[in-house]
Amino acid sequence: MGEDKELGLLKKFKERSGWSYDRISKEIGIHHQTVQGWFIGKYKPGQLSRKAIREFLEKQKGRSI
């Protein structure tokens, strides 16, 4: 999965769930300003961050939003 796809899936999750940047960042384990920066295009997630996003999204698949 490439970073654009992962970030796109994370954006869709945020839109669907209504979760805040803060809540998502706490679940992923990354500072909320960094997560917000991904969403506005200021930063791109690195390899470890992409892994954390994948793990977060997998974990959320089985949960109701």
C-alpha positions, -999 to 999 in steps of 0.1 A, spaced: 0 0 0 15 34 -9 14 65 12 -13 82 -9 -36 52 -6 -30 49 32 -36 86 37 -66 85 15 -81 56 35 -73 75 68 -91 106 54 -121 85 45 -121 69 80 -120 104 96 -148 116 74 -170 86 81 -162 83 118 -162 120 127 -131 113 148 -109 144 156 -73 146 147 -65 143 184 -84 111 188 -69 95 156 -34 107 166 -37 91 201 -48 58 186 -20 58 160 6 71 185 16 102 166 14 139 176 -20 154 165 -2 183 147 16 158 125 -17 140 117 -33 173 109 -3 182 87 -8 150 67 -44 159 61 -36 194 48 -6 182 28 21 199 49 37 165 57 37 130 42 37 100 65 70 82 65 75 44 65 69 39 102 39 62 102 24 44 72 28 11 91 10 27 121 -18 39 98 -22 4 83 -23 -12 117 -48 14 130 -71 9 100 -70 -29 103 -79 -25 140 -109 -3 131 -123 -27 105 -139 -49 132 -153 -20 152 -185 0 147 -178 36 142 
